[in-house]
Amino acid sequence: MITPQVVAFIKDQDAKGVSREATRILLASKGNWSHANIDEAFAAVPAIYAAADGKTPRPPQVIMVAEPTEPKENPVFAVLAAVLTLALIGAGAYAAYTYVPEIRADVDFVLSAFTGA
């Protein structure tokens, strides 16, 4: 026998987007309704928002989507990278001038051409 409370419960569950199968399980386990009474109640209620039957759509849901943003480059890191690069190049040039006699001779030759010494 169908009662208004069962019909209201089924409509409420449909409106919340709960599947028909989950509503059946709730009615059978918590409400102690027989399967015949549950089937009769579902036959009396149109599937407005039934999630499990696939014949009618679920109610629309609002989904918030954040727009992707470009990562901002910190200018401090750019300056540090430039200073570190120049320091490494300078250290390499100093090491080559100090420890490789051929390079030192070439550099001294070029400098003497400019200074006239």
Secondary structure, 3 states (H helix, E strand, C coil): CCCHHHHHHHHHHHHHCCCHHHHHHHHHHCCCCCHHHHHHHHHHCCCCCCCCCCCCCCCCCCCCCCCCCCCCCCHHHHHHHHHHHHHHHHHHHHHHHHHCHHHHHHHHHHHHHHHCC
